[in-house]
């Protein structure tokens, strides 16, 4: 993607330069010819201005077409590689046996995991080992940049460790299809995506949820029917995102500053309500008072 974007930018810049030179040169030629015809008495001054204006619109439109054509040509490589990825065959020794895999969360284990972002000399996680187990509430602590959010993204397969392994229900996460991981682990980031549809859709996300249950969920999370998707505050967006966790009983829920825009008392109430339905949570929060007196296992990343 990086190479494609650089290539796209270079190609568009070249097209813009060529188009601008041709545009200016052509307009100067047109002005020269019409000026000569006006000097000869063939054209009026108004005709010169009209011709120049028309020429500007024509060449500007041509430049837009060239720009989009360059963009299409530059990004075509991405689609070509995407097609190749679809045709990749997983080696037989890495095939996933869905029938024998428990479709409910039991354990998430990090074994000697190290991670650093590409191009960075800073190691975010170094030889990290820990086992998260079902029916426990965990809170990740540590200064900013110590790897709390990174750990959650590693758990969901969004990032891959540089070394070590991550086991979900005893199976290396690299061998588990992403669809299965998403069935067992729910990641709720601080920044919420809201779609340009009704509040009901933004909660159900296309899943079949009857109106009675939706009404109960909205009441539970303090969501009003009058809310509009394009005018939600940060706290309202986070309430909608939390309401999306309709069925999380047998899943691991990762909350990454998911209450940050909600007032402290409400966040405590929501968290308490969460713990009744979802027994396994890993929470990242900079507000220590957010968890109140709930029994929690603290894990500090150094």
C-alpha beads as a LAMMPS data file, in Angstrom:
LAMMPS data file: protein, C-alpha beads

302 atoms
301 bonds

1 atom types
1 bond types

-500.0 500.0 xlo xhi
-500.0 500.0 ylo yhi
-500.0 500.0 zlo zhi

Masses

1 110.0

Atoms # bond

1 1 1 0.000 0.000 0.000
2 1 1 2.837 2.361 0.844
3 1 1 4.557 1.740 -2.490
4 1 1 1.253 2.081 -4.342
5 1 1 0.501 5.420 -2.643
6 1 1 3.975 6.793 -3.417
7 1 1 3.676 5.592 -7.000
8 1 1 0.206 7.108 -7.228
9 1 1 1.431 10.485 -5.916
10 1 1 4.393 10.579 -8.325
11 1 1 2.221 9.648 -11.296
12 1 1 -0.455 12.206 -10.429
13 1 1 2.210 14.904 -9.998
14 1 1 3.700 14.121 -13.405
15 1 1 0.248 14.182 -15.016
16 1 1 -0.561 17.513 -13.301
17 1 1 2.698 19.068 -14.509
18 1 1 2.257 17.843 -18.101
19 1 1 -1.404 18.872 -18.148
20 1 1 -0.576 22.327 -16.775
21 1 1 2.163 22.896 -19.348
22 1 1 -0.082 21.749 -22.202
23 1 1 -2.959 23.802 -20.791
24 1 1 -0.938 27.024 -20.557
25 1 1 0.788 26.458 -23.907
26 1 1 -2.478 25.713 -25.699
27 1 1 -4.230 28.741 -24.212
28 1 1 -1.318 30.996 -25.217
29 1 1 -1.537 29.615 -28.762
30 1 1 -5.300 30.176 -28.830
31 1 1 -4.886 33.722 -27.515
32 1 1 -2.150 34.368 -30.085
33 1 1 -4.253 33.092 -32.996
34 1 1 -7.444 34.894 -31.890
35 1 1 -5.413 38.058 -31.207
36 1 1 -3.955 37.914 -34.706
37 1 1 -7.477 37.405 -36.171
38 1 1 -8.750 40.345 -34.121
39 1 1 -5.864 42.494 -35.414
40 1 1 -6.915 41.496 -38.940
41 1 1 -10.491 42.458 -38.107
42 1 1 -11.879 38.919 -38.396
43 1 1 -12.833 38.529 -34.690
44 1 1 -14.060 40.953 -32.037
45 1 1 -12.467 41.395 -28.597
46 1 1 -15.476 39.654 -26.994
47 1 1 -14.857 36.595 -29.152
48 1 1 -11.267 36.424 -27.870
49 1 1 -12.432 36.432 -24.221
50 1 1 -15.133 33.812 -24.875
51 1 1 -12.661 31.549 -26.676
52 1 1 -10.136 31.857 -23.846
53 1 1 -12.772 31.014 -21.211
54 1 1 -14.008 28.014 -23.175
55 1 1 -10.455 26.773 -23.684
56 1 1 -9.799 27.018 -19.927
57 1 1 -12.834 24.849 -19.125
58 1 1 -11.916 22.271 -21.767
59 1 1 -8.314 21.889 -20.613
60 1 1 -9.283 21.856 -16.916
61 1 1 -11.716 19.005 -17.631
62 1 1 -9.045 17.162 -19.577
63 1 1 -6.697 17.528 -16.615
64 1 1 -9.256 15.997 -14.238
65 1 1 -9.750 13.021 -16.568
66 1 1 -5.986 12.479 -16.796
67 1 1 -5.651 12.688 -13.017
68 1 1 -8.298 10.023 -12.407
69 1 1 -6.816 7.837 -15.132
70 1 1 -3.409 8.062 -13.440
71 1 1 -4.972 7.154 -10.101
72 1 1 -6.679 4.105 -11.586
73 1 1 -3.473 2.933 -13.223
74 1 1 -1.501 3.460 -10.007
75 1 1 -3.872 1.462 -7.813
76 1 1 -4.476 -1.370 -10.256
77 1 1 -1.490 -3.213 -8.759
78 1 1 -3.258 -3.413 -5.408
79 1 1 -6.237 -5.214 -6.946
80 1 1 -3.916 -7.544 -8.849
81 1 1 -2.151 -8.556 -5.629
82 1 1 -5.498 -8.906 -3.839
83 1 1 -6.612 -11.419 -6.460
84 1 1 -3.422 -13.421 -5.935
85 1 1 -3.971 -13.466 -2.158
86 1 1 -7.458 -14.905 -2.634
87 1 1 -5.979 -17.812 -4.567
88 1 1 -3.353 -18.670 -1.955
89 1 1 -3.664 -22.242 -0.691
90 1 1 -2.977 -22.935 2.981
91 1 1 -0.495 -25.797 3.369
92 1 1 -2.130 -29.025 4.500
93 1 1 -0.203 -29.049 7.792
94 1 1 -1.704 -25.662 8.710
95 1 1 -5.336 -26.434 7.982
96 1 1 -7.645 -25.521 10.815
97 1 1 -9.905 -28.167 12.336
98 1 1 -13.024 -26.181 13.174
99 1 1 -14.949 -29.238 14.371
100 1 1 -12.591 -29.881 17.300
101 1 1 -12.055 -26.225 18.231
102 1 1 -14.156 -24.958 21.202
103 1 1 -16.253 -22.010 19.990
104 1 1 -16.177 -20.263 23.327
105 1 1 -13.343 -18.395 24.971
106 1 1 -11.248 -20.323 27.489
107 1 1 -7.680 -18.999 27.473
108 1 1 -5.463 -16.458 25.725
109 1 1 -1.791 -17.103 26.388
110 1 1 1.230 -15.015 25.413
111 1 1 4.453 -17.032 25.356
112 1 1 7.709 -15.050 25.253
113 1 1 6.195 -12.483 22.879
114 1 1 8.267 -9.567 21.621
115 1 1 7.017 -6.824 19.323
116 1 1 8.226 -3.586 17.778
117 1 1 6.633 -1.567 14.998
118 1 1 8.304 -1.664 11.562
119 1 1 11.039 0.950 11.248
120 1 1 11.116 1.636 14.991
121 1 1 14.052 0.901 17.281
122 1 1 11.757 0.877 20.323
123 1 1 10.628 -2.533 21.556
124 1 1 7.015 -2.262 22.742
125 1 1 6.808 -5.753 24.269
126 1 1 9.894 -7.739 25.241
127 1 1 9.650 -11.472 26.066
128 1 1 6.163 -10.991 27.466
129 1 1 4.448 -14.067 28.894
130 1 1 1.026 -14.173 30.526
131 1 1 -2.147 -16.271 30.417
132 1 1 -5.592 -14.656 30.456
133 1 1 -8.290 -17.108 31.529
134 1 1 -12.062 -17.241 31.358
135 1 1 -14.281 -15.591 33.995
136 1 1 -11.719 -13.010 35.073
137 1 1 -11.627 -9.215 34.887
138 1 1 -8.198 -7.820 33.994
139 1 1 -6.920 -4.260 33.933
140 1 1 -3.785 -3.361 31.973
141 1 1 -1.671 -0.695 33.632
142 1 1 1.439 1.152 32.531
143 1 1 2.655 4.451 31.162
144 1 1 1.659 5.616 27.701
145 1 1 3.570 3.750 24.992
146 1 1 4.208 0.661 27.130
147 1 1 2.171 -1.585 24.857
148 1 1 -1.322 -1.813 26.363
149 1 1 -3.215 -1.151 23.113
150 1 1 -0.564 -3.064 21.161
151 1 1 -1.166 -6.135 23.326
152 1 1 -4.897 -6.012 22.556
153 1 1 -4.225 -5.727 18.829
154 1 1 -1.851 -8.690 19.015
155 1 1 -4.602 -10.653 20.759
156 1 1 -7.026 -10.040 17.888
157 1 1 -4.536 -10.825 15.134
158 1 1 -4.389 -7.207 13.902
159 1 1 -0.656 -7.276 14.636
160 1 1 1.789 -10.178 14.467
161 1 1 4.559 -10.651 17.064
162 1 1 8.198 -10.464 15.982
163 1 1 8.916 -13.500 18.119
164 1 1 7.118 -15.821 20.514
165 1 1 3.605 -17.135 20.071
166 1 1 0.039 -16.336 21.083
167 1 1 -2.328 -19.203 21.853
168 1 1 -6.107 -18.916 21.749
169 1 1 -7.734 -21.890 23.504
170 1 1 -4.396 -23.661 23.218
171 1 1 -3.995 -23.148 19.453
172 1 1 -1.469 -20.796 17.859
173 1 1 -3.452 -17.780 16.730
174 1 1 -1.676 -17.801 13.348
175 1 1 -3.374 -21.120 12.549
176 1 1 -6.873 -19.877 13.435
177 1 1 -8.975 -18.177 10.710
178 1 1 -9.635 -14.510 11.430
179 1 1 -13.381 -15.153 11.320
180 1 1 -13.064 -17.607 14.223
181 1 1 -10.911 -15.165 16.210
182 1 1 -13.538 -12.473 15.713
183 1 1 -16.188 -14.873 17.017
184 1 1 -14.326 -15.354 20.301
185 1 1 -12.615 -11.996 20.861
186 1 1 -14.338 -8.614 20.621
187 1 1 -12.115 -5.538 20.445
188 1 1 -13.681 -2.178 21.252
189 1 1 -11.308 0.734 20.506
190 1 1 -11.535 4.248 21.870
191 1 1 -12.311 5.698 18.444
192 1 1 -15.743 4.522 17.362
193 1 1 -16.943 4.096 13.778
194 1 1 -20.496 5.325 13.243
195 1 1 -22.219 4.469 9.970
196 1 1 -24.566 6.898 8.112
197 1 1 -27.682 4.957 9.053
198 1 1 -30.172 4.797 11.914
199 1 1 -29.141 4.272 15.528
200 1 1 -30.838 0.860 15.440
201 1 1 -28.625 -0.185 12.520
202 1 1 -25.501 1.151 14.234
203 1 1 -26.282 -1.107 17.183
204 1 1 -27.361 -4.241 15.326
205 1 1 -24.882 -3.837 12.419
206 1 1 -27.126 -5.886 10.156
207 1 1 -27.672 -8.694 12.673
208 1 1 -31.204 -9.937 13.251
209 1 1 -32.291 -8.344 16.537
210 1 1 -35.989 -7.933 17.313
211 1 1 -37.251 -4.470 18.192
212 1 1 -38.110 -5.453 21.761
213 1 1 -34.540 -6.529 22.465
214 1 1 -33.171 -3.411 20.744
215 1 1 -35.386 -1.232 22.929
216 1 1 -34.093 -3.038 26.028
217 1 1 -30.467 -2.588 24.935
218 1 1 -30.935 1.122 24.239
219 1 1 -32.560 1.631 27.633
220 1 1 -29.730 -0.264 29.326
221 1 1 -27.053 1.911 27.703
222 1 1 -28.934 5.193 27.929
223 1 1 -29.430 5.566 24.182
224 1 1 -32.247 7.824 22.989
225 1 1 -34.268 7.221 19.813
226 1 1 -33.876 10.899 18.922
227 1 1 -30.117 10.552 18.412
228 1 1 -28.853 11.139 14.878
229 1 1 -25.740 9.399 13.553
230 1 1 -24.177 12.662 12.292
231 1 1 -24.530 14.648 15.527
232 1 1 -23.402 12.218 18.235
233 1 1 -21.019 13.351 20.945
234 1 1 -17.981 11.285 21.875
235 1 1 -19.770 9.769 24.862
236 1 1 -22.864 8.946 22.801
237 1 1 -20.729 7.206 20.173
238 1 1 -19.098 5.081 22.859
239 1 1 -22.502 4.124 24.291
240 1 1 -23.613 2.969 20.820
241 1 1 -20.389 0.966 20.425
242 1 1 -20.874 -0.687 23.818
243 1 1 -24.471 -1.530 22.919
244 1 1 -23.175 -3.490 19.916
245 1 1 -21.894 -6.179 22.277
246 1 1 -25.266 -7.900 22.226
247 1 1 -23.975 -11.417 22.893
248 1 1 -20.656 -11.530 24.735
249 1 1 -21.278 -14.247 27.323
250 1 1 -18.761 -16.777 26.009
251 1 1 -16.327 -14.264 24.554
252 1 1 -13.292 -12.268 25.575
253 1 1 -14.053 -8.542 25.460
254 1 1 -11.178 -6.082 25.029
255 1 1 -12.050 -2.556 26.121
256 1 1 -9.425 -0.030 24.979
257 1 1 -10.339 3.279 26.651
258 1 1 -13.927 2.442 25.651
259 1 1 -15.437 4.621 28.426
260 1 1 -13.049 7.576 28.067
261 1 1 -15.699 10.050 26.826
262 1 1 -18.353 8.924 29.326
263 1 1 -18.560 10.501 32.772
264 1 1 -16.997 8.507 35.608
265 1 1 -20.215 7.528 37.425
266 1 1 -21.883 6.337 34.206
267 1 1 -18.792 4.393 33.161
268 1 1 -18.785 2.605 36.531
269 1 1 -22.468 1.711 36.128
270 1 1 -21.928 0.480 32.562
271 1 1 -18.931 -1.598 33.594
272 1 1 -20.844 -3.165 36.453
273 1 1 -23.648 -4.041 34.044
274 1 1 -21.103 -5.496 31.641
275 1 1 -19.644 -7.779 34.268
276 1 1 -23.066 -9.369 34.817
277 1 1 -23.280 -10.556 31.199
278 1 1 -19.650 -10.837 30.182
279 1 1 -17.379 -12.654 32.589
280 1 1 -14.067 -12.137 30.804
281 1 1 -12.811 -8.607 30.148
282 1 1 -9.420 -7.004 29.569
283 1 1 -9.653 -3.266 30.214
284 1 1 -7.305 -0.436 29.303
285 1 1 -8.162 2.774 31.137
286 1 1 -6.222 5.741 32.456
287 1 1 -8.960 6.417 35.019
288 1 1 -8.222 4.159 37.987
289 1 1 -11.512 5.120 39.657
290 1 1 -13.403 3.739 36.660
291 1 1 -13.358 0.193 37.985
292 1 1 -14.570 1.221 41.459
293 1 1 -14.557 -1.686 43.924
294 1 1 -14.873 -4.424 41.305
295 1 1 -12.628 -7.460 41.825
296 1 1 -9.912 -7.072 39.227
297 1 1 -6.567 -8.626 38.316
298 1 1 -4.048 -5.857 37.639
299 1 1 -1.321 -6.415 35.081
300 1 1 1.349 -3.715 34.730
301 1 1 3.373 -3.447 31.515
302 1 1 6.824 -1.974 32.106

Bonds

1 1 1 2
2 1 2 3
3 1 3 4
4 1 4 5
5 1 5 6
6 1 6 7
7 1 7 8
8 1 8 9
9 1 9 10
10 1 10 11
11 1 11 12
12 1 12 13
13 1 13 14
14 1 14 15
15 1 15 16
16 1 16 17
17 1 17 18
18 1 18 19
19 1 19 20
20 1 20 21
21 1 21 22
22 1 22 23
23 1 23 24
24 1 24 25
25 1 25 26
26 1 26 27
27 1 27 28
28 1 28 29
29 1 29 30
30 1 30 31
31 1 31 32
32 1 32 33
33 1 33 34
34 1 34 35
35 1 35 36
36 1 36 37
37 1 37 38
38 1 38 39
39 1 39 40
40 1 40 41
41 1 41 42
42 1 42 43
43 1 43 44
44 1 44 45
45 1 45 46
46 1 46 47
47 1 47 48
48 1 48 49
49 1 49 50
50 1 50 51
51 1 51 52
52 1 52 53
53 1 53 54
54 1 54 55
55 1 55 56
56 1 56 57
57 1 57 58
58 1 58 59
59 1 59 60
60 1 60 61
61 1 61 62
62 1 62 63
63 1 63 64
64 1 64 65
65 1 65 66
66 1 66 67
67 1 67 68
68 1 68 69
69 1 69 70
70 1 70 71
71 1 71 72
72 1 72 73
73 1 73 74
74 1 74 75
75 1 75 76
76 1 76 77
77 1 77 78
78 1 78 79
79 1 79 80
80 1 80 81
81 1 81 82
82 1 82 83
83 1 83 84
84 1 84 85
85 1 85 86
86 1 86 87
87 1 87 88
88 1 88 89
89 1 89 90
90 1 90 91
91 1 91 92
92 1 92 93
93 1 93 94
94 1 94 95
95 1 95 96
96 1 96 97
97 1 97 98
98 1 98 99
99 1 99 100
100 1 100 101
101 1 101 102
102 1 102 103
103 1 103 104
104 1 104 105
105 1 105 106
106 1 106 107
107 1 107 108
108 1 108 109
109 1 109 110
110 1 110 111
111 1 111 112
112 1 112 113
113 1 113 114
114 1 114 115
115 1 115 116
116 1 116 117
117 1 117 118
118 1 118 119
119 1 119 120
120 1 120 121
121 1 121 122
122 1 122 123
123 1 123 124
124 1 124 125
125 1 125 126
126 1 126 127
127 1 127 128
128 1 128 129
129 1 129 130
130 1 130 131
131 1 131 132
132 1 132 133
133 1 133 134
134 1 134 135
135 1 135 136
136 1 136 137
137 1 137 138
138 1 138 139
139 1 139 140
140 1 140 141
141 1 141 142
142 1 142 143
143 1 143 144
144 1 144 145
145 1 145 146
146 1 146 147
147 1 147 148
148 1 148 149
149 1 149 150
150 1 150 151
151 1 151 152
152 1 152 153
153 1 153 154
154 1 154 155
155 1 155 156
156 1 156 157
157 1 157 158
158 1 158 159
159 1 159 160
160 1 160 161
161 1 161 162
162 1 162 163
163 1 163 164
164 1 164 165
165 1 165 166
166 1 166 167
167 1 167 168
168 1 168 169
169 1 169 170
170 1 170 171
171 1 171 172
172 1 172 173
173 1 173 174
174 1 174 175
175 1 175 176
176 1 176 177
177 1 177 178
178 1 178 179
179 1 179 180
180 1 180 181
181 1 181 182
182 1 182 183
183 1 183 184
184 1 184 185
185 1 185 186
186 1 186 187
187 1 187 188
188 1 188 189
189 1 189 190
190 1 190 191
191 1 191 192
192 1 192 193
193 1 193 194
194 1 194 195
195 1 195 196
196 1 196 197
197 1 197 198
198 1 198 199
199 1 199 200
200 1 200 201
201 1 201 202
202 1 202 203
203 1 203 204
204 1 204 205
205 1 205 206
206 1 206 207
207 1 207 208
208 1 208 209
209 1 209 210
210 1 210 211
211 1 211 212
212 1 212 213
213 1 213 214
214 1 214 215
215 1 215 216
216 1 216 217
217 1 217 218
218 1 218 219
219 1 219 220
220 1 220 221
221 1 221 222
222 1 222 223
223 1 223 224
224 1 224 225
225 1 225 226
226 1 226 227
227 1 227 228
228 1 228 229
229 1 229 230
230 1 230 231
231 1 231 232
232 1 232 233
233 1 233 234
234 1 234 235
235 1 235 236
236 1 236 237
237 1 237 238
238 1 238 239
239 1 239 240
240 1 240 241
241 1 241 242
242 1 242 243
243 1 243 244
244 1 244 245
245 1 245 246
246 1 246 247
247 1 247 248
248 1 248 249
249 1 249 250
250 1 250 251
251 1 251 252
252 1 252 253
253 1 253 254
254 1 254 255
255 1 255 256
256 1 256 257
257 1 257 258
258 1 258 259
259 1 259 260
260 1 260 261
261 1 261 262
262 1 262 263
263 1 263 264
264 1 264 265
265 1 265 266
266 1 266 267
267 1 267 268
268 1 268 269
269 1 269 270
270 1 270 271
271 1 271 272
272 1 272 273
273 1 273 274
274 1 274 275
275 1 275 276
276 1 276 277
277 1 277 278
278 1 278 279
279 1 279 280
280 1 280 281
281 1 281 282
282 1 282 283
283 1 283 284
284 1 284 285
285 1 285 286
286 1 286 287
287 1 287 288
288 1 288 289
289 1 289 290
290 1 290 291
291 1 291 292
292 1 292 293
293 1 293 294
294 1 294 295
295 1 295 296
296 1 296 297
297 1 297 298
298 1 298 299
299 1 299 300
300 1 300 301
301 1 301 302
